[in-house]
């Protein structure tokens, strides 16, 4: 799960390079923060002593993935998505 979230982070970083310059400090910043939060929370939670604590961090990672999805939908609705051939 952690490795897949790291792969997702790489994909989003590549995507961010193609966003318009005027989005560099707003949507780009938001996408960067939420995608980095996913593997970070999985890693932090894996060091907790109980399954309950680990589950709380997994829940936070999941909510960050929902936030990421929303930000990507916003980028799509704003016609900021650049499709590479």
PDB file with SEQRES, HELIX, SHEET and CRYST1 records, atoms N, CA, C and O in Angstrom:
SEQRES   1 A   85  UNK UNK UNK UNK UNK UNK UNK UNK UNK UNK UNK UNK UNK          
SEQRES   2 A   85  UNK UNK UNK UNK UNK UNK UNK UNK UNK UNK UNK UNK UNK          
SEQRES   3 A   85  UNK UNK UNK UNK UNK UNK UNK UNK UNK UNK UNK UNK UNK          
SEQRES   4 A   85  UNK UNK UNK UNK UNK UNK UNK UNK UNK UNK UNK UNK UNK          
SEQRES   5 A   85  UNK UNK UNK UNK UNK UNK UNK UNK UNK UNK UNK UNK UNK          
SEQRES   6 A   85  UNK UNK UNK UNK UNK UNK UNK UNK UNK UNK UNK UNK UNK          
SEQRES   7 A   85  UNK UNK UNK UNK UNK UNK UNK                                  
HELIX    1 AA1 UNK A    2  UNK A   17  1                                  16    
HELIX    2 AA2 UNK A   21  UNK A   23  5                                   3    
HELIX    3 AA3 UNK A   27  UNK A   46  1                                  20    
HELIX    4 AA4 UNK A   51  UNK A   77  1                                  27    
CRYST1    1.000    1.000    1.000  90.00  90.00  90.00 P 1           1          
ATOM      1  N   UNK A   1       0.828  -1.174   0.000  1.00  0.00           N  
ATOM      2  CA  UNK A   1       0.000   0.000   0.000  1.00  0.00           C  
ATOM      3  C   UNK A   1       0.887   1.258   0.000  1.00  0.00           C  
ATOM      4  O   UNK A   1       0.627   2.218  -0.726  1.00  0.00           O  
ATOM      5  N   UNK A   2       1.941   1.227   0.834  1.00  0.00           N  
ATOM      6  CA  UNK A   2       2.841   2.380   0.886  1.00  0.00           C  
ATOM      7  C   UNK A   2       3.515   2.590  -0.463  1.00  0.00           C  
ATOM      8  O   UNK A   2       3.612   3.724  -0.932  1.00  0.00           O  
ATOM      9  N   UNK A   3       3.989   1.504  -1.101  1.00  0.00           N  
ATOM     10  CA  UNK A   3       4.675   1.626  -2.389  1.00  0.00           C  
ATOM     11  C   UNK A   3       3.734   2.172  -3.465  1.00  0.00           C  
ATOM     12  O   UNK A   3       4.136   3.006  -4.276  1.00  0.00           O  
ATOM     13  N   UNK A   4       2.516   1.716  -3.472  1.00  0.00           N  
ATOM     14  CA  UNK A   4       1.548   2.228  -4.455  1.00  0.00           C  
ATOM     15  C   UNK A   4       1.295   3.720  -4.237  1.00  0.00           C  
ATOM     16  O   UNK A   4       1.128   4.467  -5.201  1.00  0.00           O  
ATOM     17  N   UNK A   5       1.266   4.150  -2.996  1.00  0.00           N  
ATOM     18  CA  UNK A   5       1.063   5.576  -2.740  1.00  0.00           C  
ATOM     19  C   UNK A   5       2.300   6.384  -3.135  1.00  0.00           C  
ATOM     20  O   UNK A   5       2.175   7.540  -3.539  1.00  0.00           O  
ATOM     21  N   UNK A   6       3.473   5.799  -3.024  1.00  0.00           N  
ATOM     22  CA  UNK A   6       4.694   6.469  -3.504  1.00  0.00           C  
ATOM     23  C   UNK A   6       4.662   6.585  -5.028  1.00  0.00           C  
ATOM     24  O   UNK A   6       5.055   7.611  -5.583  1.00  0.00           O  
ATOM     25  N   UNK A   7       4.196   5.535  -5.702  1.00  0.00           N  
ATOM     26  CA  UNK A   7       4.052   5.580  -7.163  1.00  0.00           C  
ATOM     27  C   UNK A   7       3.055   6.660  -7.576  1.00  0.00           C  
ATOM     28  O   UNK A   7       3.274   7.379  -8.551  1.00  0.00           O  
ATOM     29  N   UNK A   8       1.965   6.766  -6.830  1.00  0.00           N  
ATOM     30  CA  UNK A   8       0.967   7.813  -7.094  1.00  0.00           C  
ATOM     31  C   UNK A   8       1.597   9.193  -6.923  1.00  0.00           C  
ATOM     32  O   UNK A   8       1.330  10.100  -7.711  1.00  0.00           O  
ATOM     33  N   UNK A   9       2.417   9.351  -5.916  1.00  0.00           N  
ATOM     34  CA  UNK A   9       3.098  10.626  -5.685  1.00  0.00           C  
ATOM     35  C   UNK A   9       3.954  11.001  -6.885  1.00  0.00           C  
ATOM     36  O   UNK A   9       3.953  12.153  -7.317  1.00  0.00           O  
ATOM     37  N   UNK A  10       4.685  10.032  -7.423  1.00  0.00           N  
ATOM     38  CA  UNK A  10       5.499  10.291  -8.619  1.00  0.00           C  
ATOM     39  C   UNK A  10       4.630  10.728  -9.797  1.00  0.00           C  
ATOM     40  O   UNK A  10       4.984  11.654 -10.527  1.00  0.00           O  
ATOM     41  N   UNK A  11       3.493  10.059  -9.979  1.00  0.00           N  
ATOM     42  CA  UNK A  11       2.587  10.422 -11.077  1.00  0.00           C  
ATOM     43  C   UNK A  11       2.061  11.850 -10.922  1.00  0.00           C  
ATOM     44  O   UNK A  11       1.993  12.609 -11.890  1.00  0.00           O  
ATOM     45  N   UNK A  12       1.698  12.196  -9.710  1.00  0.00           N  
ATOM     46  CA  UNK A  12       1.168  13.545  -9.470  1.00  0.00           C  
ATOM     47  C   UNK A  12       2.260  14.586  -9.667  1.00  0.00           C  
ATOM     48  O   UNK A  12       1.996  15.648 -10.230  1.00  0.00           O  
ATOM     49  N   UNK A  13       3.474  14.310  -9.220  1.00  0.00           N  
ATOM     50  CA  UNK A  13       4.573  15.253  -9.441  1.00  0.00           C  
ATOM     51  C   UNK A  13       4.787  15.496 -10.936  1.00  0.00           C  
ATOM     52  O   UNK A  13       5.038  16.627 -11.352  1.00  0.00           O  
ATOM     53  N   UNK A  14       4.690  14.441 -11.740  1.00  0.00           N  
ATOM     54  CA  UNK A  14       4.808  14.610 -13.197  1.00  0.00           C  
ATOM     55  C   UNK A  14       3.650  15.447 -13.733  1.00  0.00           C  
ATOM     56  O   UNK A  14       3.846  16.315 -14.584  1.00  0.00           O  
ATOM     57  N   UNK A  15       2.456  15.186 -13.237  1.00  0.00           N  
ATOM     58  CA  UNK A  15       1.272  15.941 -13.647  1.00  0.00           C  
ATOM     59  C   UNK A  15       1.429  17.424 -13.306  1.00  0.00           C  
ATOM     60  O   UNK A  15       1.063  18.289 -14.102  1.00  0.00           O  
ATOM     61  N   UNK A  16       1.970  17.714 -12.127  1.00  0.00           N  
ATOM     62  CA  UNK A  16       2.103  19.095 -11.672  1.00  0.00           C  
ATOM     63  C   UNK A  16       3.024  19.923 -12.565  1.00  0.00           C  
ATOM     64  O   UNK A  16       2.851  21.135 -12.690  1.00  0.00           O  
ATOM     65  N   UNK A  17       3.987  19.273 -13.174  1.00  0.00           N  
ATOM     66  CA  UNK A  17       4.909  19.983 -14.067  1.00  0.00           C  
ATOM     67  C   UNK A  17       4.184  20.591 -15.259  1.00  0.00           C  
ATOM     68  O   UNK A  17       4.658  21.561 -15.850  1.00  0.00           O  
ATOM     69  N   UNK A  18       3.039  20.024 -15.613  1.00  0.00           N  
ATOM     70  CA  UNK A  18       2.301  20.460 -16.794  1.00  0.00           C  
ATOM     71  C   UNK A  18       1.144  21.418 -16.500  1.00  0.00           C  
ATOM     72  O   UNK A  18       0.453  21.856 -17.419  1.00  0.00           O  
ATOM     73  N   UNK A  19       0.936  21.739 -15.236  1.00  0.00           N  
ATOM     74  CA  UNK A  19      -0.130  22.692 -14.927  1.00  0.00           C  
ATOM     75  C   UNK A  19       0.290  24.094 -15.351  1.00  0.00           C  
ATOM     76  O   UNK A  19       1.481  24.405 -15.381  1.00  0.00           O  
ATOM     77  N   UNK A  20      -0.676  24.935 -15.678  1.00  0.00           N  
ATOM     78  CA  UNK A  20      -0.349  26.313 -16.067  1.00  0.00           C  
ATOM     79  C   UNK A  20       0.422  27.042 -14.966  1.00  0.00           C  
ATOM     80  O   UNK A  20       0.252  26.763 -13.779  1.00  0.00           O  
ATOM     81  N   UNK A  21       1.265  27.974 -15.382  1.00  0.00           N  
ATOM     82  CA  UNK A  21       2.116  28.711 -14.443  1.00  0.00           C  
ATOM     83  C   UNK A  21       1.311  29.443 -13.376  1.00  0.00           C  
ATOM     84  O   UNK A  21       1.760  29.566 -12.236  1.00  0.00           O  
ATOM     85  N   UNK A  22       0.120  29.933 -13.738  1.00  0.00           N  
ATOM     86  CA  UNK A  22      -0.673  30.678 -12.759  1.00  0.00           C  
ATOM     87  C   UNK A  22      -1.260  29.790 -11.669  1.00  0.00           C  
ATOM     88  O   UNK A  22      -1.860  30.295 -10.721  1.00  0.00           O  
ATOM     89  N   UNK A  23      -1.097  28.483 -11.790  1.00  0.00           N  
ATOM     90  CA  UNK A  23      -1.571  27.558 -10.754  1.00  0.00           C  
ATOM     91  C   UNK A  23      -0.439  27.073  -9.857  1.00  0.00           C  
ATOM     92  O   UNK A  23      -0.670  26.244  -8.976  1.00  0.00           O  
ATOM     93  N   UNK A  24       0.758  27.562 -10.057  1.00  0.00           N  
ATOM     94  CA  UNK A  24       1.919  27.046  -9.328  1.00  0.00           C  
ATOM     95  C   UNK A  24       1.816  27.207  -7.814  1.00  0.00           C  
ATOM     96  O   UNK A  24       2.389  26.407  -7.074  1.00  0.00           O  
ATOM     97  N   UNK A  25       1.097  28.224  -7.338  1.00  0.00           N  
ATOM     98  CA  UNK A  25       1.058  28.444  -5.894  1.00  0.00           C  
ATOM     99  C   UNK A  25      -0.311  28.225  -5.285  1.00  0.00           C  
ATOM    100  O   UNK A  25      -0.500  28.512  -4.103  1.00  0.00           O  
ATOM    101  N   UNK A  26      -1.260  27.734  -6.036  1.00  0.00           N  
ATOM    102  CA  UNK A  26      -2.571  27.480  -5.457  1.00  0.00           C  
ATOM    103  C   UNK A  26      -2.923  25.998  -5.579  1.00  0.00           C  
ATOM    104  O   UNK A  26      -2.699  25.233  -4.641  1.00  0.00           O  
ATOM    105  N   UNK A  27      -3.462  25.593  -6.702  1.00  0.00           N  
ATOM    106  CA  UNK A  27      -3.859  24.198  -6.873  1.00  0.00           C  
ATOM    107  C   UNK A  27      -2.644  23.273  -6.812  1.00  0.00           C  
ATOM    108  O   UNK A  27      -2.727  22.185  -6.243  1.00  0.00           O  
ATOM    109  N   UNK A  28      -1.534  23.687  -7.383  1.00  0.00           N  
ATOM    110  CA  UNK A  28      -0.321  22.867  -7.354  1.00  0.00           C  
ATOM    111  C   UNK A  28       0.117  22.609  -5.920  1.00  0.00           C  
ATOM    112  O   UNK A  28       0.456  21.484  -5.556  1.00  0.00           O  
ATOM    113  N   UNK A  29       0.105  23.646  -5.124  1.00  0.00           N  
ATOM    114  CA  UNK A  29       0.498  23.510  -3.724  1.00  0.00           C  
ATOM    115  C   UNK A  29      -0.436  22.548  -2.998  1.00  0.00           C  
ATOM    116  O   UNK A  29       0.014  21.691  -2.238  1.00  0.00           O  
ATOM    117  N   UNK A  30      -1.715  22.691  -3.230  1.00  0.00           N  
ATOM    118  CA  UNK A  30      -2.704  21.831  -2.570  1.00  0.00           C  
ATOM    119  C   UNK A  30      -2.540  20.375  -2.999  1.00  0.00           C  
ATOM    120  O   UNK A  30      -2.576  19.474  -2.161  1.00  0.00           O  
ATOM    121  N   UNK A  31      -2.360  20.141  -4.293  1.00  0.00           N  
ATOM    122  CA  UNK A  31      -2.154  18.769  -4.789  1.00  0.00           C  
ATOM    123  C   UNK A  31      -0.888  18.162  -4.195  1.00  0.00           C  
ATOM    124  O   UNK A  31      -0.875  16.998  -3.792  1.00  0.00           O  
ATOM    125  N   UNK A  32       0.155  18.947  -4.147  1.00  0.00           N  
ATOM    126  CA  UNK A  32       1.432  18.470  -3.609  1.00  0.00           C  
ATOM    127  C   UNK A  32       1.286  18.054  -2.144  1.00  0.00           C  
ATOM    128  O   UNK A  32       1.762  16.993  -1.741  1.00  0.00           O  
ATOM    129  N   UNK A  33       0.633  18.888  -1.366  1.00  0.00           N  
ATOM    130  CA  UNK A  33       0.487  18.582   0.058  1.00  0.00           C  
ATOM    131  C   UNK A  33      -0.370  17.347   0.312  1.00  0.00           C  
ATOM    132  O   UNK A  33      -0.025  16.522   1.158  1.00  0.00           O  
ATOM    133  N   UNK A  34      -1.480  17.207  -0.406  1.00  0.00           N  
ATOM    134  CA  UNK A  34      -2.337  16.052  -0.111  1.00  0.00           C  
ATOM    135  C   UNK A  34      -1.742  14.752  -0.634  1.00  0.00           C  
ATOM    136  O   UNK A  34      -1.913  13.709  -0.003  1.00  0.00           O  
ATOM    137  N   UNK A  35      -1.041  14.785  -1.781  1.00  0.00           N  
ATOM    138  CA  UNK A  35      -0.462  13.535  -2.281  1.00  0.00           C  
ATOM    139  C   UNK A  35       0.713  13.086  -1.398  1.00  0.00           C  
ATOM    140  O   UNK A  35       0.921  11.888  -1.205  1.00  0.00           O  
ATOM    141  N   UNK A  36       1.466  14.030  -0.870  1.00  0.00           N  
ATOM    142  CA  UNK A  36       2.578  13.671   0.026  1.00  0.00           C  
ATOM    143  C   UNK A  36       2.062  13.141   1.361  1.00  0.00           C  
ATOM    144  O   UNK A  36       2.734  12.348   2.021  1.00  0.00           O  
ATOM    145  N   UNK A  37       0.889  13.573   1.748  1.00  0.00           N  
ATOM    146  CA  UNK A  37       0.299  13.143   3.003  1.00  0.00           C  
ATOM    147  C   UNK A  37      -0.057  11.651   3.001  1.00  0.00           C  
ATOM    148  O   UNK A  37      -0.037  11.006   4.049  1.00  0.00           O  
ATOM    149  N   UNK A  38      -0.374  11.118   1.848  1.00  0.00           N  
ATOM    150  CA  UNK A  38      -0.827   9.719   1.783  1.00  0.00           C  
ATOM    151  C   UNK A  38       0.267   8.751   2.228  1.00  0.00           C  
ATOM    152  O   UNK A  38       0.066   8.037   3.210  1.00  0.00           O  
ATOM    153  N   UNK A  39       1.424   8.692   1.547  1.00  0.00           N  
ATOM    154  CA  UNK A  39       2.451   7.749   2.007  1.00  0.00           C  
ATOM    155  C   UNK A  39       3.040   8.139   3.366  1.00  0.00           C  
ATOM    156  O   UNK A  39       3.472   7.276   4.131  1.00  0.00           O  
ATOM    157  N   UNK A  40       3.054   9.438   3.661  1.00  0.00           N  
ATOM    158  CA  UNK A  40       3.600   9.885   4.947  1.00  0.00           C  
ATOM    159  C   UNK A  40       2.773   9.340   6.109  1.00  0.00           C  
ATOM    160  O   UNK A  40       3.332   8.889   7.109  1.00  0.00           O  
ATOM    161  N   UNK A  41       1.450   9.378   5.984  1.00  0.00           N  
ATOM    162  CA  UNK A  41       0.602   8.857   7.054  1.00  0.00           C  
ATOM    163  C   UNK A  41       0.663   7.340   7.151  1.00  0.00           C  
ATOM    164  O   UNK A  41       0.587   6.787   8.248  1.00  0.00           O  
ATOM    165  N   UNK A  42       0.799   6.668   6.030  1.00  0.00           N  
ATOM    166  CA  UNK A  42       0.954   5.206   6.072  1.00  0.00           C  
ATOM    167  C   UNK A  42       2.244   4.850   6.800  1.00  0.00           C  
ATOM    168  O   UNK A  42       2.262   3.959   7.649  1.00  0.00           O  
ATOM    169  N   UNK A  43       3.324   5.553   6.462  1.00  0.00           N  
ATOM    170  CA  UNK A  43       4.615   5.283   7.103  1.00  0.00           C  
ATOM    171  C   UNK A  43       4.568   5.589   8.595  1.00  0.00           C  
ATOM    172  O   UNK A  43       5.031   4.792   9.412  1.00  0.00           O  
ATOM    173  N   UNK A  44       4.009   6.742   8.950  1.00  0.00           N  
ATOM    174  CA  UNK A  44       3.948   7.112  10.362  1.00  0.00           C  
ATOM    175  C   UNK A  44       3.085   6.126  11.150  1.00  0.00           C  
ATOM    176  O   UNK A  44       3.442   5.726  12.258  1.00  0.00           O  
ATOM    177  N   UNK A  45       1.968   5.747  10.580  1.00  0.00           N  
ATOM    178  CA  UNK A  45       1.081   4.812  11.261  1.00  0.00           C  
ATOM    179  C   UNK A  45       1.691   3.442  11.457  1.00  0.00           C  
ATOM    180  O   UNK A  45       1.388   2.756  12.433  1.00  0.00           O  
ATOM    181  N   UNK A  46       2.556   3.037  10.528  1.00  0.00           N  
ATOM    182  CA  UNK A  46       3.166   1.706  10.647  1.00  0.00           C  
ATOM    183  C   UNK A  46       4.086   1.607  11.857  1.00  0.00           C  
ATOM    184  O   UNK A  46       4.412   0.508  12.305  1.00  0.00           O  
ATOM    185  N   UNK A  47       4.503   2.748  12.383  1.00  0.00           N  
ATOM    186  CA  UNK A  47       5.359   2.740  13.569  1.00  0.00           C  
ATOM    187  C   UNK A  47       4.599   2.794  14.878  1.00  0.00           C  
ATOM    188  O   UNK A  47       5.212   2.811  15.945  1.00  0.00           O  
ATOM    189  N   UNK A  48       3.296   2.820  14.822  1.00  0.00           N  
ATOM    190  CA  UNK A  48       2.495   2.887  16.047  1.00  0.00           C  
ATOM    191  C   UNK A  48       2.398   1.511  16.700  1.00  0.00           C  
ATOM    192  O   UNK A  48       2.568   0.480  16.048  1.00  0.00           O  
ATOM    193  N   UNK A  49       2.125   1.520  17.974  1.00  0.00           N  
ATOM    194  CA  UNK A  49       2.156   0.275  18.747  1.00  0.00           C  
ATOM    195  C   UNK A  49       0.913  -0.588  18.612  1.00  0.00           C  
ATOM    196  O   UNK A  49       0.980  -1.802  18.802  1.00  0.00           O  
ATOM    197  N   UNK A  50      -0.216   0.018  18.288  1.00  0.00           N  
ATOM    198  CA  UNK A  50      -1.447  -0.770  18.227  1.00  0.00           C  
ATOM    199  C   UNK A  50      -2.074  -0.681  16.839  1.00  0.00           C  
ATOM    200  O   UNK A  50      -1.837   0.261  16.084  1.00  0.00           O  
ATOM    201  N   UNK A  51      -2.872  -1.681  16.534  1.00  0.00           N  
ATOM    202  CA  UNK A  51      -3.595  -1.672  15.262  1.00  0.00           C  
ATOM    203  C   UNK A  51      -4.584  -0.515  15.204  1.00  0.00           C  
ATOM    204  O   UNK A  51      -4.841   0.030  14.131  1.00  0.00           O  
ATOM    205  N   UNK A  52      -5.133  -0.143  16.336  1.00  0.00           N  
ATOM    206  CA  UNK A  52      -6.074   0.975  16.382  1.00  0.00           C  
ATOM    207  C   UNK A  52      -5.383   2.271  15.961  1.00  0.00           C  
ATOM    208  O   UNK A  52      -5.922   3.029  15.154  1.00  0.00           O  
ATOM    209  N   UNK A  53      -4.198   2.527  16.500  1.00  0.00           N  
ATOM    210  CA  UNK A  53      -3.461   3.731  16.122  1.00  0.00           C  
ATOM    211  C   UNK A  53      -3.067   3.688  14.649  1.00  0.00           C  
ATOM    212  O   UNK A  53      -3.169   4.693  13.945  1.00  0.00           O  
ATOM    213  N   UNK A  54      -2.622   2.536  14.190  1.00  0.00           N  
ATOM    214  CA  UNK A  54      -2.271   2.383  12.780  1.00  0.00           C  
ATOM    215  C   UNK A  54      -3.488   2.672  11.913  1.00  0.00           C  
ATOM    216  O   UNK A  54      -3.383   3.356  10.894  1.00  0.00           O  
ATOM    217  N   UNK A  55      -4.635   2.156  12.315  1.00  0.00           N  
ATOM    218  CA  UNK A  55      -5.873   2.384  11.570  1.00  0.00           C  
ATOM    219  C   UNK A  55      -6.242   3.857  11.474  1.00  0.00           C  
ATOM    220  O   UNK A  55      -6.771   4.304  10.456  1.00  0.00           O  
ATOM    221  N   UNK A  56      -5.966   4.606  12.526  1.00  0.00           N  
ATOM    222  CA  UNK A  56      -6.240   6.045  12.496  1.00  0.00           C  
ATOM    223  C   UNK A  56      -5.396   6.734  11.424  1.00  0.00           C  
ATOM    224  O   UNK A  56      -5.889   7.609  10.713  1.00  0.00           O  
ATOM    225  N   UNK A  57      -4.134   6.343  11.307  1.00  0.00           N  
ATOM    226  CA  UNK A  57      -3.269   6.938  10.293  1.00  0.00           C  
ATOM    227  C   UNK A  57      -3.665   6.489   8.891  1.00  0.00           C  
ATOM    228  O   UNK A  57      -3.564   7.260   7.937  1.00  0.00           O  
ATOM    229  N   UNK A  58      -4.117   5.240   8.767  1.00  0.00           N  
ATOM    230  CA  UNK A  58      -4.619   4.780   7.469  1.00  0.00           C  
ATOM    231  C   UNK A  58      -5.872   5.560   7.085  1.00  0.00           C  
ATOM    232  O   UNK A  58      -6.073   5.880   5.913  1.00  0.00           O  
ATOM    233  N   UNK A  59      -6.706   5.862   8.062  1.00  0.00           N  
ATOM    234  CA  UNK A  59      -7.896   6.659   7.802  1.00  0.00           C  
ATOM    235  C   UNK A  59      -7.517   8.056   7.315  1.00  0.00           C  
ATOM    236  O   UNK A  59      -8.152   8.589   6.404  1.00  0.00           O  
ATOM    237  N   UNK A  60      -6.497   8.645   7.911  1.00  0.00           N  
ATOM    238  CA  UNK A  60      -6.032   9.961   7.474  1.00  0.00           C  
ATOM    239  C   UNK A  60      -5.481   9.888   6.057  1.00  0.00           C  
ATOM    240  O   UNK A  60      -5.721  10.786   5.249  1.00  0.00           O  
ATOM    241  N   UNK A  61      -4.740   8.822   5.750  1.00  0.00           N  
ATOM    242  CA  UNK A  61      -4.222   8.642   4.391  1.00  0.00           C  
ATOM    243  C   UNK A  61      -5.370   8.514   3.390  1.00  0.00           C  
ATOM    244  O   UNK A  61      -5.302   9.059   2.288  1.00  0.00           O  
ATOM    245  N   UNK A  62      -6.413   7.799   3.775  1.00  0.00           N  
ATOM    246  CA  UNK A  62      -7.575   7.634   2.906  1.00  0.00           C  
ATOM    247  C   UNK A  62      -8.261   8.974   2.658  1.00  0.00           C  
ATOM    248  O   UNK A  62      -8.625   9.284   1.523  1.00  0.00           O  
ATOM    249  N   UNK A  63      -8.439   9.762   3.704  1.00  0.00           N  
ATOM    250  CA  UNK A  63      -9.083  11.057   3.506  1.00  0.00           C  
ATOM    251  C   UNK A  63      -8.224  11.979   2.642  1.00  0.00           C  
ATOM    252  O   UNK A  63      -8.757  12.798   1.893  1.00  0.00           O  
ATOM    253  N   UNK A  64      -6.907  11.853   2.739  1.00  0.00           N  
ATOM    254  CA  UNK A  64      -6.028  12.629   1.852  1.00  0.00           C  
ATOM    255  C   UNK A  64      -6.201  12.195   0.408  1.00  0.00           C  
ATOM    256  O   UNK A  64      -6.108  13.016  -0.503  1.00  0.00           O  
ATOM    257  N   UNK A  65      -6.453  10.901   0.191  1.00  0.00           N  
ATOM    258  CA  UNK A  65      -6.679  10.434  -1.183  1.00  0.00           C  
ATOM    259  C   UNK A  65      -7.985  10.995  -1.740  1.00  0.00           C  
ATOM    260  O   UNK A  65      -8.075  11.283  -2.933  1.00  0.00           O  
ATOM    261  N   UNK A  66      -8.999  11.151  -0.883  1.00  0.00           N  
ATOM    262  CA  UNK A  66     -10.253  11.777  -1.320  1.00  0.00           C  
ATOM    263  C   UNK A  66     -10.021  13.249  -1.656  1.00  0.00           C  
ATOM    264  O   UNK A  66     -10.573  13.769  -2.626  1.00  0.00           O  
ATOM    265  N   UNK A  67      -9.206  13.906  -0.851  1.00  0.00           N  
ATOM    266  CA  UNK A  67      -8.867  15.302  -1.124  1.00  0.00           C  
ATOM    267  C   UNK A  67      -8.132  15.409  -2.453  1.00  0.00           C  
ATOM    268  O   UNK A  67      -8.414  16.306  -3.247  1.00  0.00           O  
ATOM    269  N   UNK A  68      -7.190  14.500  -2.701  1.00  0.00           N  
ATOM    270  CA  UNK A  68      -6.452  14.487  -3.963  1.00  0.00           C  
ATOM    271  C   UNK A  68      -7.406  14.315  -5.134  1.00  0.00           C  
ATOM    272  O   UNK A  68      -7.303  15.026  -6.134  1.00  0.00           O  
ATOM    273  N   UNK A  69      -8.331  13.374  -5.012  1.00  0.00           N  
ATOM    274  CA  UNK A  69      -9.297  13.148  -6.078  1.00  0.00           C  
ATOM    275  C   UNK A  69     -10.095  14.421  -6.369  1.00  0.00           C  
ATOM    276  O   UNK A  69     -10.316  14.770  -7.529  1.00  0.00           O  
ATOM    277  N   UNK A  70     -10.518  15.098  -5.329  1.00  0.00           N  
ATOM    278  CA  UNK A  70     -11.283  16.331  -5.496  1.00  0.00           C  
ATOM    279  C   UNK A  70     -10.454  17.402  -6.195  1.00  0.00           C  
ATOM    280  O   UNK A  70     -10.955  18.090  -7.084  1.00  0.00           O  
ATOM    281  N   UNK A  71      -9.198  17.548  -5.802  1.00  0.00           N  
ATOM    282  CA  UNK A  71      -8.326  18.546  -6.426  1.00  0.00           C  
ATOM    283  C   UNK A  71      -8.115  18.234  -7.910  1.00  0.00           C  
ATOM    284  O   UNK A  71      -8.077  19.144  -8.737  1.00  0.00           O  
ATOM    285  N   UNK A  72      -7.978  16.956  -8.242  1.00  0.00           N  
ATOM    286  CA  UNK A  72      -7.821  16.567  -9.649  1.00  0.00           C  
ATOM    287  C   UNK A  72      -9.105  16.842 -10.438  1.00  0.00           C  
ATOM    288  O   UNK A  72      -9.045  17.250 -11.598  1.00  0.00           O  
ATOM    289  N   UNK A  73     -10.263  16.620  -9.812  1.00  0.00           N  
ATOM    290  CA  UNK A  73     -11.535  16.951 -10.469  1.00  0.00           C  
ATOM    291  C   UNK A  73     -11.651  18.449 -10.703  1.00  0.00           C  
ATOM    292  O   UNK A  73     -12.150  18.881 -11.742  1.00  0.00           O  
ATOM    293  N   UNK A  74     -11.193  19.242  -9.742  1.00  0.00           N  
ATOM    294  CA  UNK A  74     -11.194  20.694  -9.903  1.00  0.00           C  
ATOM    295  C   UNK A  74     -10.297  21.092 -11.068  1.00  0.00           C  
ATOM    296  O   UNK A  74     -10.672  21.939 -11.879  1.00  0.00           O  
ATOM    297  N   UNK A  75      -9.121  20.491 -11.157  1.00  0.00           N  
ATOM    298  CA  UNK A  75      -8.211  20.781 -12.269  1.00  0.00           C  
ATOM    299  C   UNK A  75      -8.853  20.410 -13.603  1.00  0.00           C  
ATOM    300  O   UNK A  75      -8.700  21.124 -14.594  1.00  0.00           O  
ATOM    301  N   UNK A  76      -9.566  19.299 -13.621  1.00  0.00           N  
ATOM    302  CA  UNK A  76     -10.239  18.863 -14.844  1.00  0.00           C  
ATOM    303  C   UNK A  76     -11.366  19.821 -15.217  1.00  0.00           C  
ATOM    304  O   UNK A  76     -11.506  20.198 -16.381  1.00  0.00           O  
ATOM    305  N   UNK A  77     -12.162  20.210 -14.236  1.00  0.00           N  
ATOM    306  CA  UNK A  77     -13.274  21.135 -14.490  1.00  0.00           C  
ATOM    307  C   UNK A  77     -12.772  22.494 -14.957  1.00  0.00           C  
ATOM    308  O   UNK A  77     -13.432  23.164 -15.751  1.00  0.00           O  
ATOM    309  N   UNK A  78     -11.606  22.900 -14.464  1.00  0.00           N  
ATOM    310  CA  UNK A  78     -11.035  24.173 -14.850  1.00  0.00           C  
ATOM    311  C   UNK A  78     -10.229  24.096 -16.138  1.00  0.00           C  
ATOM    312  O   UNK A  78      -9.520  25.037 -16.495  1.00  0.00           O  
ATOM    313  N   UNK A  79     -10.342  22.970 -16.831  1.00  0.00           N  
ATOM    314  CA  UNK A  79      -9.615  22.737 -18.081  1.00  0.00           C  
ATOM    315  C   UNK A  79      -8.104  22.945 -17.933  1.00  0.00           C  
ATOM    316  O   UNK A  79      -7.442  23.430 -18.851  1.00  0.00           O  
ATOM    317  N   UNK A  80      -7.571  22.572 -16.767  1.00  0.00           N  
ATOM    318  CA  UNK A  80      -6.138  22.697 -16.524  1.00  0.00           C  
ATOM    319  C   UNK A  80      -5.409  21.399 -16.853  1.00  0.00           C  
ATOM    320  O   UNK A  80      -4.180  21.369 -16.903  1.00  0.00           O  
ATOM    321  N   UNK A  81      -6.156  20.344 -17.075  1.00  0.00           N  
ATOM    322  CA  UNK A  81      -5.545  19.059 -17.346  1.00  0.00           C  
ATOM    323  C   UNK A  81      -5.021  19.028 -18.762  1.00  0.00           C  
ATOM    324  O   UNK A  81      -5.749  19.316 -19.712  1.00  0.00           O  
ATOM    325  N   UNK A  82      -3.775  18.681 -18.898  1.00  0.00           N  
ATOM    326  CA  UNK A  82      -3.130  18.577 -20.197  1.00  0.00           C  
ATOM    327  C   UNK A  82      -2.962  17.097 -20.498  1.00  0.00           C  
ATOM    328  O   UNK A  82      -2.288  16.383 -19.755  1.00  0.00           O  
ATOM    329  N   UNK A  83      -3.555  16.642 -21.557  1.00  0.00           N  
ATOM    330  CA  UNK A  83      -3.460  15.237 -21.941  1.00  0.00           C  
ATOM    331  C   UNK A  83      -2.255  15.055 -22.848  1.00  0.00           C  
ATOM    332  O   UNK A  83      -2.150  15.688 -23.898  1.00  0.00           O  
ATOM    333  N   UNK A  84      -1.341  14.175 -22.426  1.00  0.00           N  
ATOM    334  CA  UNK A  84      -0.154  13.900 -23.221  1.00  0.00           C  
ATOM    335  C   UNK A  84      -0.452  12.768 -24.190  1.00  0.00           C  
ATOM    336  O   UNK A  84      -1.161  11.823 -23.847  1.00  0.00           O  
ATOM    337  N   UNK A  85       0.083  12.861 -25.390  1.00  0.00           N  
ATOM    338  CA  UNK A  85      -0.124  11.759 -26.331  1.00  0.00           C  
ATOM    339  C   UNK A  85       1.047  10.808 -26.329  1.00  0.00           C  
ATOM    340  O   UNK A  85       1.043   9.821 -27.064  1.00  0.00           O  
TER     341      UNK A  85                                                      
END                                                                             
